[in-house]
Every structure is written in C-alpha cells, then in structure tokens.
Amino acid sequence: MDSRKIIILDDEEMMLRSLERRFKTEARNYDVHCFTSVKAALAELEQGECYAFISDVKMPLLSGDQVITYISQKYPEQACLVITGQAEREEIRRIVQAGNVGSILLKPLEFDKLLEALENISAPAAEPDAEG
C-alpha cells in the first residue's frame, strides 16, 4: 500500500517531533511532513497529493481557523483535521463553518484517536449515517 502524505502544522516543536516518531514506528502507511511555519506547511500543500492537513488552532501569526478557511477556499477537496488544547467555542464554530474539517481532536492528543480520525477520512462521504 502506498503511503499517504499528511501535513501537520503546530507551533509546538516537541509535539511535532513526538507525532513524527509515533507515525514512523506505529503508522508507517503515512508520509508525515511536520511544520511550525504556516507558510512552509501551505507551500508543502501546494505540492499536491495531500491525504490530510492537520492544524493546531492556537498559533502565532495565523490561527488554525484562518488556515483551515484558506485551505477550504483554495483546495475545497482537501481533508483537514484540527487539534487543540484550548480552543474557544467561537473558534471551533468558525473552524467547522470553514468546511473540510473531518474531526476536532483535543490535546493532550491520543495517538489512537488521531489514527482513527485519519482512517475515517477514507470513509465514503456519500453515506454519513452509515455505521461500520
């Protein structure tokens, strides 16, 4: 099976390194690209063939909802996941309204829940009520 490219954007370097290690040892079917820079993450997204874009909410410069809104407008088919430790209800509403968001995961992040959310991206969108 080909590896699926995922981009992870978070301003916490330690979190990114931890996720990168976990993917390399526990979920090798993903090709992980980690960024602390919004600009670098979006440049990687422009390379194409991205299975999932994962973004933190609270970051300097641009917030996660701004990043997701941008991606939703420029790449309407791009699947996104959001991770947050401290998002406010209003921010979560904006993120959901931006579209493209498959799941919002809370920090401290449970790796199994992240993998489950990634697997759910590939579930057919035409049947949202279908239970596996």
C-alpha angles and dihedrals in degrees: 000000000000117000117252117229116234128181119210120196119190133140091221107091093192092053091051094049091048092051091046091054093047093051092048093052103031109024109031093162087080125078101211124206114184126196139177089188120079090205093053093045092051091046088055090048089055088061086074135222097083115160095193138359112210118195137182115226105219109059136137118261100009126028122227092252090056091050092048091047090052092048092046091054098042098035107025093176095051113116114224135190125194128213122192142166098187114016117153120230091252092054091050090050090052091048093051091046090052088069129217093076112130097178143358110216124194127227134268077064118222106216093211090056090050091052090047091051090049091051090049090060089071092052111109109270091205091073108045093160095053112115116208 
